[in-house]
Amino acid sequence: MISQNNINLKRIFLKTLVLIYISLSPTFLLADKGRDSLEKKRISCTDIYEKAHLTVEIVKSYAPNYDSIELKGNQFAEQFVNEKNKYGQMLVYYTLCRTGVDLAKYEIARDYAQRTISIANSIQNDSIVGRMWLSIGFSYYSQGDFQMGIGSYLKALPVCEKHPNEKSFRKITASAYNGLGLCFSVKPYPNNDKALDYYNKALKIDKETNNTRDLGLVLIRLGILHTTLKDYKKAESYLLEAINFADKVNIPMLQKWSIESMASLDKNKLDYNKALKNYYKSLQISKVTNERPGIISSYINIAEIFFGQKNYNSALTYLDSAYSLSSVSKIFEPIYKIEALRSDIYKAKGDLGKALEYHMKS
């Protein structure tokens, strides 16, 4: 005889399977009341601009499944082509690019960025053109192609120079400066003077325009750069300002990077326990928001702390996780850091063969 407990467990198990199936089912997603409501508004909408924005909201509702986002986006883009609505087509491609960057689909994102730029130029929408060059620049930076990143960020500047007094274009200019500072600050061939110059230009504009997101980023990056330069007093000042700002605006990404950057400062000051605590905090934020570059960065930083504490096996475990996620996500910029640290670890363990092997890869 089957016990009542077993029957209850079976019911719970079957109910769980049903819930999982429903939550993953495209038909469930399509039946979402919010999406249905947007679709009804879209169908009845006669204003081409409003219709475009409603369409984008529908496309974005398929996140984080990029295949679904891309499929639906291209269906709508084709409809806009038939309706001769270039603005709608441009906005859909713009969304496919930006979402692609967010989900680390960098090659695909650049393709949609170029399509967006082509249409935006034809209807003289410089704002979209400038923003697309920012996305292209960041995509190259994320894949470790810093020269292409620099070239892309620079292409945003002349677009903005045509609108010197408009706040929105000044914000795009600041974002380009911020991106340029980032590209110039990274290894293996950093130019810290140029990085500092671009960051300060960005900071000035961000404070003048109250550019919330980028203001937090440039404060963090200035803190990181001054940490690299071993000017710990300035670094701590910028990072404390960044942490307070991130908490004030309650943006998880800014909270994560400001905490992680302070941890890096603590690591440089050899306060490993405090650094490790903050790195775990930043890792948790990145996992909650599924921000893969942040997860990879946290893995590497935690590995560095374990290396500093001579806990080599734990360090290698975290590096393996960082390498796997970098490879799957095609985020190649951190690879040289991973291989260089692996080399240092094996050298410390006395395995000179593996140390040389990974040194050659870094």
C-alpha positions in Angstrom: 0.0 0.0 0.0 1.2 3.5 -0.9 1.4 5.7 2.1 -0.3 9.1 2.2 3.1 10.7 2.6 4.3 9.2 -0.6 1.1 10.3 -2.4 1.7 13.9 -1.1 5.3 13.8 -2.2 4.3 12.6 -5.6 1.8 15.4 -6.0 4.3 18.0 -4.9 6.9 16.6 -7.4 4.4 16.6 -10.3 3.2 20.1 -9.4 6.8 21.3 -9.4 7.4 19.7 -12.8 4.3 21.5 -14.2 5.4 24.8 -12.8 8.9 24.4 -14.3 7.4 23.5 -17.7 5.0 26.4 -17.6 7.7 28.9 -16.6 9.9 27.8 -19.5 7.2 27.4 -22.1 7.1 30.0 -24.9 3.3 29.6 -25.0 3.2 30.7 -21.4 5.3 33.7 -22.2 3.1 34.6 -25.1 0.1 34.4 -22.9 1.5 36.9 -20.4 -1.2 39.5 -19.8 1.2 42.4 -19.9 2.4 41.4 -23.3 -1.1 40.8 -24.6 -2.0 44.3 -23.4 0.9 45.8 -25.2 0.1 43.9 -28.4 -3.5 45.2 -28.4 -2.2 48.8 -28.0 0.3 48.2 -30.7 -2.2 46.9 -33.2 -4.6 49.8 -32.6 -1.9 52.5 -32.5 -1.7 54.9 -35.5 1.3 57.0 -34.3 4.4 55.5 -35.9 6.7 56.6 -33.0 4.4 55.3 -30.3 3.9 52.1 -32.2 7.7 51.7 -32.4 8.2 52.1 -28.7 5.3 49.7 -27.9 7.0 47.2 -30.2 10.3 47.5 -28.4 8.6 46.8 -25.0 7.2 43.6 -26.4 10.6 42.5 -27.8 12.4 43.2 -24.5 9.8 41.2 -22.6 11.3 38.0 -24.0 14.6 38.6 -22.1 16.8 36.9 -21.2 16.1 34.4 -24.0 18.0 36.2 -26.8 16.9 33.7 -29.5 13.3 34.7 -28.8 14.2 38.4 -28.6 15.9 38.2 -32.0 13.2 36.1 -33.6 10.4 38.4 -32.5 12.5 41.5 -33.2 13.1 40.5 -36.8 9.5 39.7 -37.3 8.5 43.2 -36.2 11.4 44.8 -38.2 10.0 43.2 -41.3 6.6 44.5 -40.6 8.0 48.0 -40.2 9.8 47.6 -43.6 6.4 46.8 -45.2 4.9 49.8 -43.5 7.8 52.0 -44.6 8.4 52.9 -40.9 12.1 53.4 -40.8 12.0 54.7 -37.2 10.3 51.5 -36.0 12.8 49.3 -37.9 15.7 51.4 -36.5 14.4 51.1 -32.9 14.0 47.4 -33.1 17.6 46.9 -34.4 18.8 49.3 -31.7 17.1 47.1 -29.1 18.5 43.9 -30.6 22.0 45.5 -30.4 21.7 46.8 -26.8 20.2 43.6 -25.5 22.8 41.6 -27.3 25.6 43.5 -25.6 23.9 43.0 -22.2 23.7 39.3 -22.9 27.3 39.1 -24.2 26.2 38.3 -27.8 28.8 40.7 -29.1 29.3 39.8 -32.7 25.5 39.7 -33.3 25.1 43.0 -31.4 27.6 44.7 -33.7 25.8 43.5 -36.8 22.5 45.0 -35.5 24.4 48.2 -34.5 25.6 48.6 -38.1 22.1 48.1 -39.4 20.9 50.7 -36.9 23.5 53.2 -37.8 22.7 52.9 -41.5 19.0 53.6 -40.9 19.7 56.3 -38.3 21.9 58.2 -40.8 19.2 58.0 -43.4 16.7 59.7 -41.1 19.3 62.0 -39.5 19.0 60.6 -36.0 22.4 61.4 -34.6 21.5 60.4 -31.0 21.0 56.8 -32.1 24.2 56.9 -34.2 26.3 58.1 -31.2 24.8 55.5 -28.8 25.5 52.7 -31.3 29.1 53.6 -31.5 29.2 53.4 -27.7 27.7 49.9 -27.8 30.2 48.8 -30.5 33.1 50.2 -28.5 32.1 48.4 -25.4 31.5 45.1 -27.3 35.1 45.3 -28.6 36.5 46.2 -25.2 34.7 43.2 -23.6 36.3 40.9 -26.2 39.8 42.3 -25.5 40.1 44.2 -28.8 41.1 47.5 -27.3 42.2 49.2 -30.5 38.9 48.6 -32.2 37.2 49.7 -29.0 39.1 53.0 -29.0 38.4 53.5 -32.7 34.7 52.9 -32.1 34.4 55.3 -29.1 36.2 58.0 -31.1 33.6 57.7 -33.8 30.9 58.9 -31.4 32.7 62.2 -30.7 32.2 64.0 -34.1 28.6 63.0 -34.1 28.1 64.7 -30.7 30.1 67.8 -31.8 27.3 68.7 -34.2 25.1 69.3 -31.1 27.4 71.0 -28.6 24.7 72.6 -26.4 22.3 69.6 -26.1 22.5 67.7 -22.8 21.8 64.3 -24.3 24.7 64.6 -26.7 27.0 65.8 -23.9 26.1 62.7 -22.0 27.0 60.5 -25.0 30.3 62.4 -25.2 31.0 61.7 -21.5 30.2 58.0 -22.1 32.7 57.9 -25.0 35.4 59.6 -22.9 34.6 57.0 -20.1 35.0 54.2 -22.6 38.2 55.6 -24.0 39.6 55.9 -20.5 38.7 52.2 -19.9 40.4 51.0 -23.1 43.6 53.0 -22.4 43.8 51.8 -18.8 43.8 48.0 -19.5 46.8 45.7 -19.8 48.9 44.5 -21.5 49.8 48.0 -22.9 48.1 50.7 -20.6 48.5 54.4 -21.1 47.5 55.7 -17.7 48.1 59.4 -18.6 45.5 59.2 -21.4 43.2 57.1 -19.3 43.3 59.7 -16.5 42.7 62.6 -19.0 39.7 60.9 -20.5 38.2 59.9 -17.1 38.5 63.5 -15.8 36.8 64.8 -19.0 34.0 62.3 -18.4 33.7 63.2 -14.7 33.4 66.9 -15.5 30.5 66.4 -18.0 28.8 63.8 -15.8 28.6 66.1 -12.8 27.4 69.0 -15.0 24.7 66.9 -16.6 23.8 64.8 -13.5 24.5 61.7 -15.6 23.6 59.1 -12.9 24.8 55.9 -14.4 28.1 57.1 -15.9 28.9 59.3 -12.9 29.1 56.2 -10.8 31.2 54.3 -13.3 33.8 57.1 -13.8 34.2 57.5 -10.0 34.8 53.7 -9.8 37.3 53.7 -12.7 39.2 56.7 -11.3 39.4 54.8 -8.0 40.8 51.7 -9.9 43.3 53.8 -11.8 44.6 55.5 -8.7 44.9 52.1 -7.0 47.0 50.9 -10.0 49.1 54.1 -9.6 49.5 53.3 -5.8 47.9 56.6 -4.9 45.8 54.9 -2.3 44.5 58.0 -0.6 43.0 59.3 -3.9 41.7 55.8 -4.7 39.9 55.5 -1.4 38.4 59.0 -1.8 36.9 58.2 -5.2 35.7 54.7 -4.2 34.0 55.9 -1.0 32.2 58.5 -3.1 31.3 55.8 -5.6 29.9 53.5 -2.9 27.8 56.2 -1.4 26.5 57.3 -4.8 25.7 53.7 -5.8 23.7 53.2 -2.5 21.9 56.5 -3.1 20.7 55.7 -6.6 20.3 52.0 -5.7 21.7 50.6 -9.0 23.0 47.0 -8.4 25.7 47.2 -11.1 27.2 50.3 -9.5 27.0 48.8 -6.1 28.8 45.7 -7.3 31.6 47.5 -9.0 32.2 50.0 -6.3 32.3 47.2 -3.6 34.6 45.1 -5.8 36.9 48.1 -6.5 37.2 48.8 -2.8 38.1 45.2 -2.3 40.9 45.5 -4.9 42.2 48.5 -3.0 42.2 46.5 0.2 44.0 43.7 -1.6 46.7 46.1 -2.7 47.0 47.2 0.9 47.4 43.5 1.8 44.2 43.5 3.9 43.1 40.1 2.5 40.3 39.3 4.9 38.5 42.5 4.2 39.1 42.2 0.5 37.7 38.6 0.3 34.6 39.6 2.2 33.9 42.4 -0.3 34.6 40.2 -3.3 32.1 37.7 -2.1 29.5 40.5 -1.8 30.2 41.7 -5.3 30.0 38.1 -6.7 26.6 37.7 -5.1 25.2 40.9 -6.7 26.5 39.7 -10.1 24.9 36.3 -9.8 21.6 37.8 -8.8 21.6 40.1 -11.8 23.2 37.4 -14.1 25.9 39.8 -15.1 28.5 37.5 -16.6 31.5 39.9 -17.0 31.0 40.8 -13.3 30.9 37.1 -12.2 34.1 36.4 -14.2 35.8 39.4 -12.6 34.8 38.3 -9.1 36.1 34.8 -9.7 39.5 36.1 -10.8 39.7 38.5 -7.9 38.8 35.8 -5.4 41.4 33.6 -6.9 44.0 36.3 -6.5 43.2 36.6 -2.8 43.5 32.8 -2.3 46.9 33.0 -4.1 48.0 35.8 -1.8 47.0 33.5 1.1 48.9 30.6 -0.5 45.6 28.6 -0.8 46.6 27.5 -4.3 44.0 24.8 -4.9 41.1 27.2 -4.1 42.7 29.8 -6.4 42.9 27.4 -9.3 39.2 26.3 -8.7 38.0 29.9 -9.1 40.3 30.5 -12.1 38.8 27.4 -13.8 35.3 28.8 -13.2 36.4 32.2 -14.7 37.9 30.5 -17.7 34.9 28.3 -18.4 32.5 31.2 -18.2 34.7 33.5 -20.3 35.0 30.8 -23.0 31.2 30.1 -23.1 30.3 33.8 -23.1 33.1 34.7 -25.6 34.4 37.3 -23.2 38.1 37.1 -23.9 39.5 40.2 -22.2 40.0 38.4 -18.9 41.8 35.4 -20.4 45.3 36.9 -20.2 44.7 37.6 -16.5 43.6 34.1 -15.8 46.5 32.5 -17.6 49.0 34.9 -16.0 47.7 34.1 -12.5 47.7 30.3 -13.3 51.4 30.7 -14.3 52.2 32.5 -11.0 50.4 29.8 -9.0 52.2 26.9 -10.6 55.5 28.7 -10.2 54.7 29.1 -6.5 53.9 25.4 -6.3 57.2 24.5 -7.9 55.7 23.2 -11.2 57.8 25.2 -13.6 56.6 23.3 -16.6 53.0 24.3 -16.2 54.1 27.8 -15.0 55.9 28.3 -18.4 53.0 26.8 -20.3 50.5 29.3 -18.9 53.0 32.1 -19.1 53.2 31.6 -22.9 49.4 31.8 -23.1 49.1 35.0 -21.0 
